[in-house]
Amino acid sequence: MDKDLQSIQETRELLRQAKQAQRALAGMSQEQLDKITAAIAVAAGEHARRLADMAVEETGFGKKEDKELKNRFAATTLYEAIRDEKTHGILAENREKRTIDIGVPVGIVAGLVPSTNPTSTVIYKSMICMKAGNPIIFSPHPSAVNCILETVNVVRRAAEGAGAPAGSISCITTPTLEATNALMRHDDTRLILATGGGAMVKAAYSSGTPAIGVGAGNGPAYIHHTADVRLAVKRILDSKTFDNGTICASEQSIVVERRMEGAVTAELKAQGAYLLDDEEHRLLSKFILRPNGTMNPAIVGKSVETVAKLAGLTRVPPTARVLVARETGVGPGYPYSNEKLGLILAYYVEDSEEAVLRRCVEILEWEGAGHTFAIHTEDADTAKRFAAAVPASRVLVNTPAALGGIGATTCLFPALTLGCGAVGGSSSSNNIGPLDLINIKRVAWGVKELEELRGNRPATGYAPCAVDESLLNELVNRIIGRLSV
């Protein structure tokens, strides 16, 4: 049988099973859904290192110890955040206004999984879907299909062992573009959680199915003159080197005022950054983007040694942690101004703080609008001013952006899908959680009659009813007042 046809048929069968599972999940209590979610957290934690090893070995991206940490973050930190959330049944009741909010699942979710964060994404999306009572069907990236399938099996067995119906968590085993499109466009698919390349996210939004997508992250980091420069550089390098830069919230550029250039440059070198000279800048620039303008996967999640060898950089010491390239422009012809999910940072030096702000806005508007911006400062007013001006949904102050953006080093909601808002072409600016995967049914009792809306005009032929004493007294006082004039 043709591979494309086989994958489409498999997808349709998974949808049929998921539809049956949805009926059962919709009838479950909050306690039952919580039990399933807890079981996934335990199982994912137990297999965190093994799945991390599989991901690195299959994709060649990142570091095993950091992939393990991301798996544990998705299993444990996320679970602690959602454990007591109410997602199902009556969420709130306002007796005074006579309204009730009822949480209901959105239905079958299509989960697109990237190769950069394959196992942690499956854990995370499975947990938020089960907490909300939604079945999920994963479409794996072809270059990470084995580790994704194994992670799906781990969480599926745990979920079903805790009472989830068969078909609640599943995965396309023969990934093709046709199968992914069939999944996204099917009438029974109610929502798409799209994490991946820009083309895939655009396909999700053009599928006709509601989608929550994440575009490119291309966050600049501003080191203000009030910052502790040593600590700021440490945080940026800790962030950029975490899992070899594969988290989309990680810093892509450092921006400073000219008066800070000497101190920041010295600290970068002291902490293991290698600053490229003009010739090295030119050599590496040819490998950042592919001819079609998209990020070159050859640099994604790779070590400095691997990237340097690829570009023919012969003087990079083995101790180098990150490659830093001075840049002066943004957009076409300036590849360092793009997202680089690897150990490469652009470095901008501007004449004033206003020029810094303009540059940061320019970088984000070129690529990464709505995603993440980082600032290192001891001046709260400066942080607030930049936060108001930059087109970013997450503004992170004095923290590693890769870990702060996902809620690991900040009090943001812990998530691996980071909405970019309308400015970034996304339907949400949230760190996506279970409450983004439910609809709220609202029940409201009538509290006024038409006559009240018309200003207390008498009703013709209106049936007698109970009268509110306070309203009656107010009406009497008005009448007496008029008669006294």
TALIN-V482104 format. One record per pair of residues at least 12 apart in sequence whose ideal C-beta (glycine too) atoms are under 6 Angstrom apart, sorted by sequence separation. I is the first residue (numbers start at 1). J is the second residue. D is the distance in whole Angstrom. If there is no record, write none. Layout:
# TALIN-V482104
i->(I I)
j->(J J)
d->(D D)
This chain:
# TALIN-V482104
i->(52 55 90 91 192 201 239 156 418 419 111 138 155 201 383 52 88 221 236 417 52 87 304 415 192 194 373 415 198 413 415 49 52 152 191 192 193 194 195 327 373 412 48 51 109 184 189 372 413 322 323 324 325 326 327 149 185 369 372 373 374 375 376 48 184 287 322 324 370 48 287 407 109 111 113 184 115 118 122 105 108 109 110 111 112 113 114 284 364 374 393 105 106 113 115 119 283 339 393 105 115 118 122 126 130 283 338 361 372 45 118 122 145 221 360 44 45 217 119 217 219 330 357 391 135 136 137 138 139 142 219 220 221 222 223 280 330 372 41 218 229 233 237 113 140 220 225 229 233 331 330 393 230 41 229 233 304 302 139 223 300 274 300 126 299 87 139 281 87 88 74 274 289 272 288 71 75 71 74 78 82 272 273 274 275 276 371 70 74 285 370 273 370 370 369 370 33 61 246 369 59 244 30 30 55 55 51 125 110 110 121 26 44 110 108 241 108 114 108 109 110 111 112 114 240 107 112 59 106 109 112 237 22 59 106 237 40 58 40 252 58 112 252 261 58 18 37 254 258 55 37 54 253 254 255 256 258 36 37 246 245 245 245 244 33 51 255 255 255 47 25 253 43 22 21 40 43 18 40 18 39 40 218 14 36 39 216 249 251 36 35 36 116 32 222 220 24 220 21 232 21 20 21 18 218 227 17 218 227 251 216 217 226 250 216 226 249 250 219 221 222 223 224 226 249 217 219 217 219 247 14 249 224 242 11 239 238 239 239 235 7 6 11 7 19 8 8 11 15 4 7 11 15 4 8 66 66 63 62 63 62 219 62 61 214 214 215 215 215 213 212 212 212 195 61 62 61 124 121 120 132 131 134 128 132 128 132 106 81 106 73 103 104 78 77 104 101 102 101 100 99 87 98 85 87 82)
j->(64 67 102 103 204 213 251 169 431 432 125 152 169 215 397 67 103 236 251 432 68 103 320 431 209 211 390 432 216 431 433 68 71 171 210 211 212 213 214 346 392 431 68 71 129 204 209 392 433 343 344 345 346 347 348 171 207 391 394 395 396 397 398 71 207 310 345 347 393 72 311 431 134 136 138 209 141 144 148 132 135 136 137 138 139 140 141 311 391 401 420 133 134 141 143 147 311 367 421 134 144 147 151 155 159 312 367 390 401 75 148 152 175 251 390 75 76 248 151 249 251 362 389 423 168 169 170 171 172 175 252 253 254 255 256 313 363 405 75 252 263 267 271 148 175 255 260 264 268 366 366 429 267 79 267 271 343 342 180 264 341 316 342 169 342 131 183 325 132 133 120 320 335 319 335 119 123 120 123 127 131 321 322 323 324 325 420 120 124 335 420 324 421 423 423 424 88 116 301 424 115 301 88 89 118 119 119 193 183 184 195 105 123 189 188 321 189 195 190 191 192 193 194 196 322 190 195 143 190 193 196 321 107 144 191 322 126 144 127 339 146 200 340 349 147 108 127 345 349 147 130 147 346 347 348 349 351 130 131 341 341 342 343 343 133 151 356 359 360 154 133 363 154 135 135 155 158 135 158 137 158 159 339 137 159 162 339 372 374 162 162 164 246 163 356 360 165 363 165 376 167 167 168 167 367 376 167 368 377 401 367 368 377 401 368 378 401 402 372 374 375 376 377 379 402 371 373 372 374 402 170 405 382 402 172 400 400 401 402 400 174 174 179 176 188 178 179 182 186 176 179 183 188 178 182 242 243 243 243 244 244 401 246 246 417 418 420 424 425 426 427 428 432 417 300 301 301 416 416 416 434 434 437 433 437 434 438 437 414 439 408 438 439 414 414 441 440 441 442 443 444 434 445 434 438 434)
d->(5 5 6 5 5 4 6 4 6 6 5 6 6 6 5 4 5 5 5 4 4 5 5 4 6 6 5 5 6 4 6 5 6 4 5 4 6 4 5 4 4 5 5 6 5 6 5 6 5 5 5 5 6 5 6 6 5 5 5 5 5 6 6 4 4 6 6 5 5 5 5 6 5 5 6 6 4 4 6 6 5 4 6 5 5 5 6 4 5 4 6 4 6 6 5 6 5 6 5 5 4 5 4 4 6 5 6 6 6 4 5 6 6 4 6 4 6 3 4 5 6 5 6 5 5 6 5 4 5 5 6 4 5 5 5 5 6 5 5 5 5 4 6 5 5 5 6 6 6 5 5 4 6 4 5 5 5 6 4 6 5 5 5 5 4 6 6 5 5 6 5 4 5 6 4 6 6 5 4 6 5 4 5 6 5 5 5 4 4 5 3 5 4 4 5 2 6 6 4 5 5 4 5 6 5 5 4 6 5 5 6 6 4 5 6 5 5 5 5 5 5 5 5 4 5 3 6 6 5 6 5 6 6 5 5 6 6 6 5 6 5 6 6 5 5 5 6 6 6 5 5 4 4 5 4 6 6 5 5 5 6 5 5 6 6 5 5 6 6 5 5 6 5 5 5 5 4 4 5 6 4 6 4 5 5 4 5 5 6 5 5 5 4 6 6 5 4 5 4 4 4 6 5 5 4 4 3 3 5 5 5 5 5 6 5 4 5 4 4 4 5 5 4 5 5 4 6 6 6 4 5 3 6 5 6 3 5 5 4 5 4 6 5 4 5 6 6 5 6 5 4 5 5 4 5 5 4 6 4 6 5 6 5 6 6 6 5 5 6 6 6 6 6 5 6 4 3 4 6 6 4 4 6 6 4 5 5 6 5 6 6 5 5 5 5 5 5 4 6 4 5 5 4 6 5 6)
